[in-house]
Amino acid sequence: MFVIDLVSNTVQQIGEDDEVKTDLVWSSDGRSLYCIYGSNNEAVAVVALDNGTITKIIDDKVKYKTDLRLSPDGTKLLYTVANEGKTNYTDDQRTDVDSIDTSGTDPQLILVDLSSPTKQPTPLTSSSDNKVDSAFLSNHDIVYVSATDDDMSPPSLKMIRNGVEQTLLDKQNIIDMAVVKSRIYVVVEANGLYTIRCFDPSTKSWKTTGRTKHEITSIAPSPYDDQIAVTMATDGGENVSLLRHGSWMNLTK
């Protein structure tokens, strides 16, 4: 693991550990990094930047953890995990696969309270849908995009507040979702038109911030002012554009 200081333009190696580390997330005080740890993504750990010490927070051996998130106040971790399917073999030597049972392998959101002495992983969901783009709001509410493999059932935007799930946007062709502080931004496609909408949970209202006929593939709202960076698909590849105060500006060609 290496840290680059953009002010001094220096690079510092953090420790000697060469185990796989993914989904790096800064701690609130900037003195450590949380990560999903292990060759099978089976643990969650925190790395101290001053001496490289690695402390495993979750070591339950459940494989393939992804999408690690830290709450704004640094007290909770969120990640997604799906259990492995059960492989059935035709022989005792396990050389010929008969079938794979995927029941119970649907991805679920897991919450960890870092202030708790036990730091037990707590499942937040149990439904069979896919759960992507999970994020914390500034008030600890959790939002995510719910999708299924059924082409006839478009994705939905859902929020979990105090353990209760509610739907904010139902059955829309949601291309991407991002959270900045307490606001939720989504890209929705309908009839070839791509619209960026913003949801304010305090007023429970939606606002359209911009739309285009060009295919938007991802969004990155600024935390500082009213502008949103987007990637757009073109015949020559993806371009980066900026939506600022309702107007579009190309940043790349």
Buried (B, 14 or more C-beta within 10 A) or exposed (E): BEEEEEEEEEEEEBEEEEEEBEBEBEBEEEEBBBBBBBEBBBBBBBBBBEEBEBEEBBEBEBBBBBBBBBBBEBBBBBBBBBBEEEEEEEEEEEEEEEEEEEEEBBBBBBBBBBEEEEBEBEEBBEBEBBBBBBBBBBEBBBBBBBBBEEEEEBBBBBBBBEEEBEEBBEEBEBBBBBBBEBBBBBBBBEEEEBBBBBBEBEEEEEEEBBBBEBBBBBBBBEEEEEBBBBBBEEEEEEBBBBBBEEEBEEEEE
